[in-house]
Structure formats: C-alpha cells, structure tokens
C-alpha cells in the first residue's frame, strides 16, 4: 500500500518485488506506470468528499497557520496556511467524490463507491 497523509491510499496486491529496487516507471503496463494518489482525504476514510471540506472549514482550522490548527493536514498545498486554496484542492474535479484505487492481479479496479458515482480518472477508466 502506498500512503501519504491527506491523500487516498493506492493499493497494489500480488506484486512480487525481487532483491533489487522497484521502479514502477519501467513497468510496461500503463496502469502501473502512473500511480495517482488523490489529494484531500483529510479524515482518512478513503473518500474525498464533504466530510473533508467540513474539517477544513472548522474554525479551529480555517484561516489558521498549521502550527495553530487542530488538523494541520488541512494544509493541502503545503504553504503553511489553511484557506480557500486548500478548499479548492478538495473541490477539484480530479479529487472531489473520488476514492481509493486498488490494483489486483495487474488489473486496476476501483472501489464500488467510485464506480457508483461515475467518477474517476479518465485515463484510469480507459484502462479498465
């Protein structure tokens, strides 16, 4: 599993790593070459949605420096201040209402919530 705070998780199952390093850019499969971790999953539930927006908008976080905020992960753009710029990252079409991506047996699959909402990265949908 690939994990970064405030991003959706990206899981690779049944991947065998040998003695050396793993460079996914060298893999011939397009679904493996480009791994996209979506930004904005502040509460860590696997989805980027209104719950994450609400955490940013809490008075304890919004318009605060990360040193003063209850949840410093709300600073999605890394400028040290939680504001509308961070809200806009969550609201980006590429991020909002999206969920975690799982690749099993070298075939990309999306969680059912993502499919039900008709969302997803166009490039990834082409690979399905």
OpenMM code with the backbone's topology and positions (N, CA, C; nanometers):
from openmm import Vec3, app, unit

residues = "UNK UNK UNK UNK UNK UNK UNK UNK UNK UNK UNK UNK UNK UNK UNK UNK UNK UNK UNK UNK UNK UNK UNK UNK UNK UNK UNK UNK UNK UNK UNK UNK UNK UNK UNK UNK UNK UNK UNK UNK UNK UNK UNK UNK UNK UNK UNK UNK UNK UNK UNK UNK UNK UNK UNK UNK UNK UNK UNK UNK UNK UNK UNK UNK UNK UNK UNK UNK UNK UNK UNK UNK UNK UNK UNK UNK UNK UNK UNK UNK UNK UNK UNK UNK UNK UNK UNK UNK UNK UNK UNK UNK UNK UNK UNK UNK UNK UNK UNK UNK UNK UNK UNK UNK UNK UNK UNK UNK UNK UNK UNK UNK UNK UNK UNK UNK UNK UNK UNK UNK UNK UNK UNK UNK UNK UNK UNK UNK".split()
positions = [
    Vec3(0.0845, -0.1171, 0.0000),
    Vec3(0.0000, 0.0000, 0.0000),
    Vec3(0.0892, 0.1237, 0.0000),
    Vec3(0.0520, 0.2172, -0.0824),
    Vec3(0.1227, 0.3447, -0.0878),
    Vec3(0.0370, 0.4442, -0.0102),
    Vec3(0.0969, 0.5152, 0.0825),
    Vec3(0.0210, 0.6027, 0.1692),
    Vec3(0.0913, 0.7364, 0.1845),
    Vec3(0.0134, 0.8413, 0.1783),
    Vec3(0.0606, 0.9754, 0.2090),
    Vec3(-0.0527, 1.0446, 0.2825),
    Vec3(-0.0227, 1.1111, 0.3908),
    Vec3(-0.1249, 1.1771, 0.4709),
    Vec3(-0.2105, 1.2699, 0.3859),
    Vec3(-0.3411, 1.2695, 0.4112),
    Vec3(-0.4410, 1.3518, 0.3431),
    Vec3(-0.4582, 1.3162, 0.1953),
    Vec3(-0.4154, 1.2000, 0.1560),
    Vec3(-0.4335, 1.1500, 0.0201),
    Vec3(-0.5043, 1.0152, 0.0272),
    Vec3(-0.5714, 0.9773, -0.0800),
    Vec3(-0.6294, 0.8442, -0.0824),
    Vec3(-0.5176, 0.7419, -0.0919),
    Vec3(-0.5441, 0.6229, -0.0436),
    Vec3(-0.4450, 0.5161, -0.0486),
    Vec3(-0.4458, 0.4516, -0.1858),
    Vec3(-0.3332, 0.3996, -0.2262),
    Vec3(-0.3190, 0.3287, -0.3525),
    Vec3(-0.2629, 0.1923, -0.3162),
    Vec3(-0.3399, 0.0878, -0.3431),
    Vec3(-0.3010, -0.0465, -0.3027),
    Vec3(-0.2649, -0.1310, -0.4231),
    Vec3(-0.1527, -0.1971, -0.4156),
    Vec3(-0.1109, -0.2947, -0.5161),
    Vec3(-0.1099, -0.4306, -0.4480),
    Vec3(-0.1865, -0.5248, -0.5008),
    Vec3(-0.1894, -0.6596, -0.4460),
    Vec3(-0.1192, -0.7556, -0.5406),
    Vec3(-0.0633, -0.8605, -0.4855),
    Vec3(0.0017, -0.9668, -0.5623),
    Vec3(0.1168, -0.9150, -0.6474),
    Vec3(0.1907, -0.8184, -0.5960),
    Vec3(0.3070, -0.7662, -0.6658),
    Vec3(0.4307, -0.8283, -0.6009),
    Vec3(0.5123, -0.8906, -0.6804),
    Vec3(0.6328, -0.9548, -0.6289),
    Vec3(0.7503, -0.8605, -0.6513),
    Vec3(0.8189, -0.8292, -0.5441),
    Vec3(0.9370, -0.7436, -0.5524),
    Vec3(1.0585, -0.8312, -0.5250),
    Vec3(1.1526, -0.8297, -0.6165),
    Vec3(1.2725, -0.9122, -0.6017),
    Vec3(1.3730, -0.8501, -0.5065),
    Vec3(1.4949, -0.8894, -0.5207),
    Vec3(1.6025, -0.8426, -0.4343),
    Vec3(1.6334, -0.6948, -0.4542),
    Vec3(1.6207, -0.6459, -0.5776),
    Vec3(1.6555, -0.5080, -0.6073),
    Vec3(1.5405, -0.4130, -0.5815),
    Vec3(1.5586, -0.2888, -0.6211),
    Vec3(1.4557, -0.1880, -0.6050),
    Vec3(1.3408, -0.2078, -0.7029),
    Vec3(1.2320, -0.1421, -0.6772),
    Vec3(1.1148, -0.1493, -0.7626),
    Vec3(1.0951, -0.0137, -0.8284),
    Vec3(1.1073, -0.0058, -0.9602),
    Vec3(1.0856, 0.1183, -1.0333),
    Vec3(0.9627, 0.0991, -1.1212),
    Vec3(0.8484, 0.1502, -1.0745),
    Vec3(0.7231, 0.1299, -1.1466),
    Vec3(0.7222, 0.2002, -1.2822),
    Vec3(0.8064, 0.3000, -1.3002),
    Vec3(0.8114, 0.3699, -1.4293),
    Vec3(0.8626, 0.2785, -1.5397),
    Vec3(0.9352, 0.1743, -1.5023),
    Vec3(0.9903, 0.0823, -1.6018),
    Vec3(0.8925, -0.0286, -1.6400),
    Vec3(0.7818, -0.0396, -1.5660),
    Vec3(0.6829, -0.1430, -1.5958),
    Vec3(0.6133, -0.1114, -1.7272),
    Vec3(0.5863, -0.2132, -1.8073),
    Vec3(0.5257, -0.1920, -1.9394),
    Vec3(0.3755, -0.1670, -1.9323),
    Vec3(0.3125, -0.1986, -1.8201),
    Vec3(0.1674, -0.1794, -1.8071),
    Vec3(0.1351, -0.0346, -1.7691),
    Vec3(0.0518, 0.0291, -1.8466),
    Vec3(0.0186, 0.1705, -1.8230),
    Vec3(-0.0452, 0.1911, -1.6858),
    Vec3(-0.1270, 0.0984, -1.6414),
    Vec3(-0.1944, 0.1131, -1.5118),
    Vec3(-0.0960, 0.1121, -1.3961),
    Vec3(0.0210, 0.0558, -1.4150),
    Vec3(0.1216, 0.0504, -1.3099),
    Vec3(0.2171, 0.1691, -1.3201),
    Vec3(0.2434, 0.2164, -1.4399),
    Vec3(0.3374, 0.3274, -1.4604),
    Vec3(0.2915, 0.4555, -1.3932),
    Vec3(0.1627, 0.4822, -1.3988),
    Vec3(0.1104, 0.6081, -1.3464),
    Vec3(0.0249, 0.5788, -1.2237),
    Vec3(0.0780, 0.6080, -1.1070),
    Vec3(0.0042, 0.5929, -0.9827),
    Vec3(-0.0384, 0.7310, -0.9371),
    Vec3(-0.1665, 0.7480, -0.9175),
    Vec3(-0.2177, 0.8776, -0.8764),
    Vec3(-0.2798, 0.8663, -0.7387),
    Vec3(-0.2234, 0.9386, -0.6448),
    Vec3(-0.2818, 0.9462, -0.5117),
    Vec3(-0.3571, 1.0786, -0.5049),
    Vec3(-0.4859, 1.0683, -0.4876),
    Vec3(-0.5696, 1.1870, -0.4883),
    Vec3(-0.5572, 1.2628, -0.3563),
    Vec3(-0.5535, 1.3938, -0.3669),
    Vec3(-0.5313, 1.4808, -0.2524),
    Vec3(-0.6638, 1.5290, -0.1933),
    Vec3(-0.6763, 1.5230, -0.0602),
    Vec3(-0.7917, 1.5796, 0.0069),
    Vec3(-0.8611, 1.4876, 0.1046),
    Vec3(-0.8143, 1.3648, 0.1220),
    Vec3(-0.8769, 1.2721, 0.2159),
    Vec3(-0.8237, 1.2999, 0.3561),
    Vec3(-0.8701, 1.4078, 0.4142),
    Vec3(-0.8167, 1.4553, 0.5419),
    Vec3(-0.8555, 1.3634, 0.6573),
    Vec3(-0.9777, 1.3099, 0.6555),
    Vec3(-1.0220, 1.2248, 0.7657),
    Vec3(-0.9798, 1.0790, 0.7495),
    Vec3(-0.9187, 1.0442, 0.6367),
    Vec3(-0.8644, 0.9108, 0.6171),
    Vec3(-0.9661, 0.8010, 0.5955),
    Vec3(-1.0879, 0.8363, 0.5522),
    Vec3(-1.1908, 0.7334, 0.5315),
    Vec3(-1.1858, 0.6708, 0.3920),
    Vec3(-1.0918, 0.7141, 0.3091),
    Vec3(-1.0786, 0.6571, 0.1751),
    Vec3(-1.1557, 0.7314, 0.0679),
    Vec3(-1.2274, 0.8355, 0.1046),
    Vec3(-1.3057, 0.9137, 0.0087),
    Vec3(-1.2778, 1.0624, 0.0293),
    Vec3(-1.2815, 1.1368, -0.0787),
    Vec3(-1.2644, 1.2816, -0.0716),
    Vec3(-1.4021, 1.3416, -0.0951),
    Vec3(-1.4590, 1.4000, 0.0103),
    Vec3(-1.5967, 1.4471, -0.0001),
    Vec3(-1.6233, 1.5613, 0.0980),
    Vec3(-1.7520, 1.5860, 0.1213),
    Vec3(-1.7932, 1.6985, 0.2059),
    Vec3(-1.7386, 1.6853, 0.3480),
    Vec3(-1.7179, 1.5644, 0.3956),
    Vec3(-1.6616, 1.5462, 0.5305),
    Vec3(-1.5237, 1.6100, 0.5404),
    Vec3(-1.4445, 1.5956, 0.4343),
    Vec3(-1.3112, 1.6559, 0.4327),
    Vec3(-1.3199, 1.8084, 0.4232),
    Vec3(-1.4139, 1.8570, 0.3438),
    Vec3(-1.4353, 2.0026, 0.3352),
    Vec3(-1.4724, 2.0595, 0.4719),
    Vec3(-1.5597, 1.9885, 0.5426),
    Vec3(-1.6032, 2.0367, 0.6736),
    Vec3(-1.4883, 2.0447, 0.7732),
    Vec3(-1.3931, 1.9540, 0.7635),
    Vec3(-1.2774, 1.9590, 0.8536),
    Vec3(-1.1945, 2.0849, 0.8256),
    Vec3(-1.1767, 2.1154, 0.6983),
    Vec3(-1.1031, 2.2380, 0.6633),
    Vec3(-1.1762, 2.3610, 0.7155),
    Vec3(-1.3088, 2.3610, 0.7020),
    Vec3(-1.3888, 2.4783, 0.7394),
    Vec3(-1.4083, 2.4977, 0.8895),
    Vec3(-1.3709, 2.3993, 0.9693),
    Vec3(-1.3817, 2.4168, 1.1142),
    Vec3(-1.3054, 2.5415, 1.1576),
    Vec3(-1.3631, 2.6159, 1.2498),
    Vec3(-1.2986, 2.7397, 1.2946),
    Vec3(-1.1612, 2.7136, 1.3563),
    Vec3(-1.1400, 2.5910, 1.4064),
    Vec3(-1.0105, 2.5570, 1.4643),
    Vec3(-0.9031, 2.5355, 1.3572),
    Vec3(-0.9450, 2.5247, 1.2291),
    Vec3(-0.8504, 2.5001, 1.1202),
    Vec3(-0.8456, 2.6136, 1.0176),
    Vec3(-0.9625, 2.6621, 0.9769),
    Vec3(-0.9702, 2.7567, 0.8652),
    Vec3(-0.9094, 2.8917, 0.9015),
    Vec3(-0.8334, 2.9453, 0.8073),
    Vec3(-0.7612, 3.0716, 0.8248),
    Vec3(-0.6631, 3.0673, 0.9419),
    Vec3(-0.6010, 2.9527, 0.9582),
    Vec3(-0.5013, 2.9347, 1.0630),
    Vec3(-0.3711, 2.8844, 1.0005),
    Vec3(-0.2607, 2.9186, 1.0643),
    Vec3(-0.1333, 2.8573, 1.0292),
    Vec3(-0.1355, 2.7151, 1.0824),
    Vec3(-0.0623, 2.6268, 1.0189),
    Vec3(-0.0690, 2.4870, 1.0609),
    Vec3(-0.0229, 2.4687, 1.2056),
    Vec3(0.0612, 2.5563, 1.2534),
    Vec3(0.1062, 2.5473, 1.3930),
    Vec3(-0.0067, 2.5777, 1.4914),
    Vec3(-0.1123, 2.6461, 1.4441),
    Vec3(-0.2265, 2.6815, 1.5288),
    Vec3(-0.3465, 2.5911, 1.5046),
    Vec3(-0.3465, 2.5164, 1.3962),
    Vec3(-0.4630, 2.4363, 1.3570),
    Vec3(-0.4709, 2.3064, 1.4361),
    Vec3(-0.5935, 2.2609, 1.4577),
    Vec3(-0.6174, 2.1322, 1.5215),
    Vec3(-0.5772, 2.0196, 1.4257),
    Vec3(-0.6010, 2.0393, 1.2966),
    Vec3(-0.5697, 1.9382, 1.1958),
    Vec3(-0.4784, 1.9990, 1.0892),
    Vec3(-0.3484, 1.9929, 1.1079),
    Vec3(-0.2552, 2.0532, 1.0118),
    Vec3(-0.2585, 1.9873, 0.8731),
    Vec3(-0.3160, 1.8662, 0.8618),
    Vec3(-0.3279, 1.8024, 0.7303),
    Vec3(-0.4187, 1.8812, 0.6357),
    Vec3(-0.4943, 1.9754, 0.6903),
    Vec3(-0.5813, 2.0589, 0.6065),
    Vec3(-0.5012, 2.1486, 0.5127),
    Vec3(-0.3763, 2.1684, 0.5404),
    Vec3(-0.2900, 2.2496, 0.4542),
    Vec3(-0.2457, 2.1634, 0.3357),
    Vec3(-0.3335, 2.1464, 0.2402),
    Vec3(-0.3097, 2.0551, 0.1285),
    Vec3(-0.2071, 2.1074, 0.0285),
    Vec3(-0.1940, 2.2383, 0.0168),
    Vec3(-0.0973, 2.2915, -0.0802),
    Vec3(0.0404, 2.3153, -0.0188),
    Vec3(0.0523, 2.2924, 0.1111),
    Vec3(0.1831, 2.2995, 0.1755),
    Vec3(0.2392, 2.4382, 0.1969),
    Vec3(0.1527, 2.5408, 0.1940),
    Vec3(0.2038, 2.6767, 0.2132),
    Vec3(0.2062, 2.7192, 0.3598),
    Vec3(0.1651, 2.6298, 0.4503),
    Vec3(0.1690, 2.6596, 0.5929),
    Vec3(0.0461, 2.7299, 0.6461),
    Vec3(-0.0527, 2.7586, 0.5606),
    Vec3(-0.1735, 2.8312, 0.5997),
    Vec3(-0.2945, 2.7603, 0.5403),
    Vec3(-0.3995, 2.7425, 0.6187),
    Vec3(-0.5200, 2.6727, 0.5744),
    Vec3(-0.6232, 2.7754, 0.5314),
    Vec3(-0.6575, 2.7746, 0.4030),
    Vec3(-0.7500, 2.8748, 0.3500),
    Vec3(-0.8232, 2.8217, 0.2266),
    Vec3(-0.8793, 2.9123, 0.1493),
    Vec3(-0.9591, 2.8760, 0.0326),
    Vec3(-0.8783, 2.7972, -0.0703),
    Vec3(-0.7501, 2.8183, -0.0755),
    Vec3(-0.6667, 2.7422, -0.1690),
    Vec3(-0.6723, 2.5928, -0.1375),
    Vec3(-0.6759, 2.5592, -0.0111),
    Vec3(-0.6847, 2.4192, 0.0302),
    Vec3(-0.8242, 2.3629, 0.0019),
    Vec3(-0.9266, 2.4445, 0.0237),
    Vec3(-1.0630, 2.4028, -0.0123),
    Vec3(-1.0727, 2.3720, -0.1615),
    Vec3(-1.0120, 2.4565, -0.2417),
    Vec3(-1.0173, 2.4380, -0.3873),
    Vec3(-0.9500, 2.3082, -0.4318),
    Vec3(-0.8478, 2.2641, -0.3605),
    Vec3(-0.7831, 2.1380, -0.3945),
    Vec3(-0.8805, 2.0225, -0.3736),
    Vec3(-0.9550, 2.0251, -0.2641),
    Vec3(-1.0547, 1.9205, -0.2391),
    Vec3(-1.1636, 1.9257, -0.3458),
    Vec3(-1.2043, 2.0453, -0.3853),
    Vec3(-1.3151, 2.0619, -0.4798),
    Vec3(-1.2771, 2.0371, -0.6257),
    Vec3(-1.1503, 2.0198, -0.6545),
    Vec3(-1.1110, 1.9910, -0.7923),
    Vec3(-1.1841, 1.8675, -0.8433),
    Vec3(-1.2297, 1.8731, -0.9658),
    Vec3(-1.2989, 1.7597, -1.0264),
    Vec3(-1.2145, 1.6334, -1.0194),
    Vec3(-1.0851, 1.6468, -1.0299),
    Vec3(-0.9953, 1.5314, -1.0244),
    Vec3(-0.9940, 1.4657, -0.8866),
    Vec3(-1.0337, 1.5392, -0.7810),
    Vec3(-1.0274, 1.4870, -0.6447),
    Vec3(-1.1634, 1.4602, -0.5816),
    Vec3(-1.2567, 1.5537, -0.5977),
    Vec3(-1.3817, 1.5502, -0.5205),
    Vec3(-1.4686, 1.4300, -0.5566),
    Vec3(-1.5228, 1.3672, -0.4551),
    Vec3(-1.6071, 1.2475, -0.4665),
    Vec3(-1.5338, 1.1293, -0.5277),
    Vec3(-1.4055, 1.1226, -0.5050),
    Vec3(-1.3257, 1.0102, -0.5525),
    Vec3(-1.2843, 0.9247, -0.4327),
    Vec3(-1.2402, 0.8042, -0.4618),
    Vec3(-1.1980, 0.7132, -0.3563),
    Vec3(-1.0683, 0.6444, -0.3905),
    Vec3(-1.0322, 0.5510, -0.3060),
    Vec3(-0.9058, 0.4794, -0.3189),
    Vec3(-0.9033, 0.3911, -0.4435),
    Vec3(-0.7845, 0.3674, -0.4947),
    Vec3(-0.7635, 0.2823, -0.6109),
    Vec3(-0.6904, 0.1562, -0.5661),
    Vec3(-0.7341, 0.0417, -0.6197),
    Vec3(-0.6712, -0.0859, -0.5877),
    Vec3(-0.6358, -0.1557, -0.7176),
    Vec3(-0.5140, -0.2062, -0.7272),
    Vec3(-0.4745, -0.2871, -0.8430),
    Vec3(-0.4505, -0.4282, -0.7928),
    Vec3(-0.5291, -0.5236, -0.8438),
    Vec3(-0.5161, -0.6645, -0.8074),
    Vec3(-0.4826, -0.7429, -0.9329),
    Vec3(-0.3954, -0.8369, -0.9193),
    Vec3(-0.3600, -0.9233, -1.0322),
    Vec3(-0.3299, -0.8435, -1.1582),
    Vec3(-0.2646, -0.7316, -1.1417),
    Vec3(-0.2229, -0.6451, -1.2507),
    Vec3(-0.3389, -0.5853, -1.3304),
    Vec3(-0.4592, -0.5854, -1.2748),
    Vec3(-0.5742, -0.5215, -1.3389),
    Vec3(-0.6278, -0.4151, -1.2441),
    Vec3(-0.6436, -0.2906, -1.2892),
    Vec3(-0.6946, -0.1870, -1.1992),
    Vec3(-0.8419, -0.2078, -1.1698),
    Vec3(-0.8789, -0.1906, -1.0439),
    Vec3(-1.0193, -0.1942, -1.0055),
    Vec3(-1.0443, -0.0746, -0.9155),
    Vec3(-1.1639, -0.0256, -0.9172),
    Vec3(-1.1996, 0.0892, -0.8352),
    Vec3(-1.2977, 0.0433, -0.7301),
    Vec3(-1.2957, 0.1079, -0.6139),
    Vec3(-1.3923, 0.0665, -0.5139),
    Vec3(-1.5330, 0.0980, -0.5634),
    Vec3(-1.6307, 0.0275, -0.5100),
    Vec3(-1.7675, 0.0362, -0.5614),
    Vec3(-1.8247, 0.1765, -0.5477),
    Vec3(-1.7867, 0.2511, -0.4440),
    Vec3(-1.8365, 0.3882, -0.4268),
    Vec3(-1.7951, 0.4742, -0.5462),
    Vec3(-1.6710, 0.4578, -0.5894),
    Vec3(-1.6201, 0.5353, -0.7023),
    Vec3(-1.6984, 0.5033, -0.8280),
    Vec3(-1.7239, 0.3754, -0.8517),
    Vec3(-1.7955, 0.3349, -0.9724),
    Vec3(-1.9407, 0.3812, -0.9691),
    Vec3(-2.0057, 0.3686, -0.8523),
    Vec3(-2.1454, 0.4110, -0.8410),
    Vec3(-2.1622, 0.5578, -0.8742),
    Vec3(-2.0649, 0.6389, -0.8356),
    Vec3(-2.0769, 0.7830, -0.8570),
    Vec3(-2.0347, 0.8227, -0.9977),
    Vec3(-1.9883, 0.7269, -1.0772),
    Vec3(-1.9481, 0.7576, -1.2139),
    Vec3(-1.8257, 0.8460, -1.2202),
    Vec3(-1.7447, 0.8404, -1.1169),
    Vec3(-1.6277, 0.9259, -1.1087),
    Vec3(-1.5038, 0.8495, -1.1504),
    Vec3(-1.3969, 0.9197, -1.1595),
    Vec3(-1.2693, 0.8533, -1.1810),
    Vec3(-1.1828, 0.9256, -1.2805),
    Vec3(-1.0603, 0.8953, -1.2728),
    Vec3(-0.9621, 0.9493, -1.3636),
    Vec3(-0.9888, 0.8932, -1.5033),
    Vec3(-1.0063, 0.9795, -1.6026),
    Vec3(-1.0383, 0.9342, -1.7373),
    Vec3(-0.9352, 0.8346, -1.7878),
    Vec3(-0.8102, 0.8590, -1.7619),
    Vec3(-0.7034, 0.7704, -1.8063),
    Vec3(-0.7194, 0.6312, -1.7421),
    Vec3(-0.7537, 0.6282, -1.6143),
    Vec3(-0.7704, 0.5011, -1.5466),
    Vec3(-0.8950, 0.4278, -1.5984),
    Vec3(-1.0037, 0.5017, -1.6226),
    Vec3(-1.1244, 0.4371, -1.6782),
    Vec3(-1.0952, 0.3759, -1.8132),
    Vec3(-1.0085, 0.4375, -1.8944),
    Vec3(-0.9738, 0.3815, -2.0251),
    Vec3(-0.9014, 0.2487, -2.0106),
    Vec3(-0.8309, 0.2310, -1.9004),
    Vec3(-0.7544, 0.1095, -1.8802),
    Vec3(-0.8399, -0.0067, -1.8329),
    Vec3(-0.9586, 0.0221, -1.7815),
    Vec3(-1.0446, -0.0837, -1.7293),
    Vec3(-1.1051, -0.1681, -1.8395),
] * unit.nanometer
topology = app.Topology()
chain = topology.addChain("A")
for resn in residues:
    res = topology.addResidue(resn, chain)
    for name in ("N", "CA", "C"):
        topology.addAtom(name, app.Element.getBySymbol(name[0]), res)
